[in-house]
Amino acid sequence: MKRILLLLILLSLLFNSCKKEDGQEPYIEPSLATQILIEVYGLENLDGDLFIAINNSSEQFISNTECYRDTIIDVTSNDMIVSIEDVISGTYAVSVFHDENKDGELNLGFLNIPEEGFGFSNNPAIGFSQPTFNDCEFVVEEGQSMIVPISLVYF
């Protein structure tokens, strides 16, 4: 009985705390260079690294090994901006996670619930599985500076 109650509380928190916030979708900033500026908000602490993967296909998005571009940076602030330069025009989706213990992976706990912060472009509602590429996609045109705000989710 206690397990069922705990599961119901976790599910309630999951669906109520992960709703998309207004103004959290990618938007265009005039620019001479084609770039993506990823604004990551809500890092709970300054431990570890921030992993960022930029994908340009649904196959890459669900892959754990392939992406269009990726980077790993030290966490230095609770809110960070990362610039990805010289991006070709196209459709992209971004995924990020806060690797607090620097082991190179998103650690999962009970019921495969992430133990570290994570987020996606467009800040889609988080359910029982990773959102799709279509949920997270945005288009970058030549000469645009696309700003992609991502609010991290922690459980």
C-alpha positions as CSV (number, residue, x, y, z in Angstrom):
1,M,0.0,0.0,0.0
2,K,2.8,2.4,0.9
3,R,4.5,1.6,-2.5
4,I,1.3,2.5,-4.4
5,L,0.9,5.7,-2.5
6,L,4.5,6.6,-3.1
7,L,4.1,5.8,-6.8
8,L,1.0,8.0,-7.1
9,I,2.8,10.9,-5.4
10,L,5.7,10.6,-7.7
11,L,3.4,10.5,-10.8
12,S,1.5,13.5,-9.5
13,L,4.8,15.4,-9.1
14,L,6.0,14.3,-12.5
15,F,3.0,15.5,-14.4
16,N,2.5,18.7,-12.4
17,S,6.1,19.9,-12.1
18,C,7.2,19.3,-15.7
19,K,4.7,21.5,-17.6
20,K,6.1,23.7,-20.3
21,E,6.5,27.3,-19.2
22,D,5.4,30.2,-21.3
23,G,8.2,31.9,-23.3
24,Q,10.5,28.8,-23.2
25,E,10.5,28.0,-26.9
26,P,13.4,28.8,-29.2
27,Y,13.4,32.3,-30.7
28,I,15.4,34.2,-33.3
29,E,18.0,36.9,-32.6
30,P,19.4,38.8,-35.6
31,S,22.9,37.8,-36.3
32,L,25.6,37.7,-39.0
33,A,26.7,34.1,-38.1
34,T,24.5,31.0,-38.0
35,Q,24.6,29.8,-34.4
36,I,22.6,28.2,-31.6
37,L,22.7,29.8,-28.2
38,I,21.6,27.3,-25.6
39,E,20.4,28.9,-22.4
40,V,20.2,26.3,-19.6
41,Y,18.3,27.3,-16.5
42,G,17.9,25.8,-13.1
43,L,21.1,23.9,-12.4
44,E,20.7,22.8,-8.7
45,N,24.4,23.0,-7.9
46,L,27.8,23.7,-9.4
47,D,29.0,20.1,-9.3
48,G,30.1,18.2,-12.4
49,D,29.6,18.9,-16.1
50,L,26.8,19.9,-18.5
51,F,26.4,17.5,-21.4
52,I,24.8,19.0,-24.5
53,A,23.8,17.1,-27.7
54,I,22.4,18.8,-30.8
55,N,20.6,16.4,-33.1
56,N,19.4,16.9,-36.7
57,S,17.3,13.7,-37.1
58,S,15.0,11.6,-35.0
59,E,17.4,8.7,-35.3
60,Q,20.2,10.7,-33.7
61,F,17.8,12.0,-31.1
62,I,17.1,8.5,-29.7
63,S,20.7,7.3,-30.2
64,N,23.0,7.3,-27.2
65,T,26.1,7.5,-29.4
66,E,25.4,9.7,-32.4
67,C,24.6,13.4,-32.7
68,Y,25.2,16.4,-35.1
69,R,27.2,18.3,-32.5
70,D,28.0,17.8,-28.8
71,T,29.9,19.4,-26.1
72,I,30.7,18.9,-22.4
73,I,31.4,22.0,-20.2
74,D,32.2,22.5,-16.5
75,V,29.2,23.8,-14.6
76,T,30.1,27.3,-13.3
77,S,26.7,28.9,-12.7
78,N,23.1,27.9,-11.9
79,D,22.1,29.4,-15.3
80,M,24.5,29.0,-18.3
81,I,24.6,30.1,-21.9
82,V,26.5,27.9,-24.4
83,S,27.2,29.2,-27.9
84,I,27.4,26.6,-30.8
85,E,28.9,28.4,-33.8
86,D,28.9,27.7,-37.5
87,V,25.7,25.6,-37.6
88,I,24.3,24.7,-41.0
89,S,20.7,25.7,-41.6
90,G,18.3,22.9,-40.8
91,T,16.0,21.3,-38.2
92,Y,17.4,20.5,-34.8
93,A,16.5,19.2,-31.3
94,V,18.7,19.7,-28.2
95,S,19.0,17.5,-25.2
96,V,21.1,18.3,-22.1
97,F,21.9,16.7,-18.7
98,H,23.7,17.8,-15.6
99,D,26.3,15.1,-14.9
100,E,26.8,15.9,-11.3
101,N,29.2,13.0,-10.5
102,K,31.2,13.3,-13.8
103,D,30.7,9.7,-14.7
104,G,29.6,10.5,-18.3
105,E,26.1,9.3,-18.1
106,L,22.6,10.2,-16.9
107,N,22.2,8.2,-13.8
108,L,18.8,6.5,-13.3
109,G,17.2,5.3,-10.1
110,F,14.0,3.5,-9.1
111,L,11.7,3.0,-12.1
112,N,14.4,4.5,-14.3
113,I,13.7,8.0,-13.0
114,P,16.7,10.2,-13.6
115,E,18.8,11.1,-10.6
116,E,20.4,14.1,-12.3
117,G,18.9,17.1,-14.0
118,F,18.0,17.0,-17.7
119,G,16.1,19.0,-20.3
120,F,15.2,19.4,-24.0
121,S,14.6,22.2,-26.4
122,N,11.0,23.4,-26.4
123,N,10.8,22.2,-22.8
124,P,8.2,19.5,-23.6
125,A,6.1,18.0,-20.8
126,I,8.0,15.0,-19.4
127,G,6.1,11.7,-19.2
128,F,7.4,8.1,-18.8
129,S,9.7,8.3,-21.8
130,Q,12.0,10.6,-23.6
131,P,10.1,13.2,-25.8
132,T,10.3,12.7,-29.5
133,F,12.4,14.7,-32.0
134,N,9.2,16.4,-33.2
135,D,8.4,17.5,-29.6
136,C,11.8,19.2,-29.4
137,E,12.5,20.4,-32.9
138,F,13.2,23.9,-34.1
139,V,14.5,25.4,-37.4
140,V,17.6,27.4,-37.9
141,E,17.9,29.5,-41.1
142,E,21.2,30.7,-42.6
143,G,22.5,33.8,-40.8
144,Q,20.2,33.3,-37.7
145,S,21.2,33.2,-34.1
146,M,18.6,30.8,-32.6
147,I,18.2,31.2,-28.8
148,V,17.1,27.9,-27.2
149,P,16.0,28.2,-23.5
150,I,16.0,24.9,-21.6
151,S,14.8,24.5,-18.0
152,L,16.3,21.6,-16.3
153,V,14.1,19.0,-14.6
154,Y,15.2,17.3,-11.3
155,F,13.3,14.6,-9.5
